[in-house]
Amino acid sequence: MLFKKIPAISTKELERKLMDKPQIIDVREPHEFRGGHIPGAKNVPLRKVESFTPKGKTYVVCQSGMRSKKATKMLLKKDADVVNVRGGMMAWSGSTRGGKL
């Protein structure tokens, strides 16, 4: 069995793309999301990812990059155009909405 490489991007690369208003989903739990998230991100908790259908290229973020990697794998099985954000919000140094990280 061959393993497909999971598309990934650094937080710095994603930060540079924010002006283009990319679709970003944050797979953390709602209380984590309210604590601070990337501007424009939509909260789709990991437990709900299987029922979510992204439209176009979508960046997937969580706290550390582990849940987003799992979510990215799940969405790739649905042939979605998704990219994991390595390091997650722990690595994010850009602006946030909501509470403090």
C-alpha positions, 0 to 999 in steps of 0.5 A: 500500500502506498501512502499519499503525502499530505499537503501541508503549509507553514503558518508563515506561508498561510499568513501571507495568503490571508489577504486573498481571504482563503477558506480556513477551517479550524477543527478545534473544539468551540471553546478553543476556537473562541479563545482565539482563531485566525481571522476568517476561519470557520470552526468545524470541530474534528468530530464534525469534519466527515459531514463537512464539504469544503468548496475549493482549496481549504486550509485546515488548522488546529492547536498543534497540527495533529487534529488538522492532519487527521482532518486533512486525511479524512477530507482527502478521502472525499477528494477535497482540495485541503492543506494541513497547517503545520504547527497549528495555532501554537506556531501562529504568530499572526493576528487573531480574533476572539480571546488571547491564545 
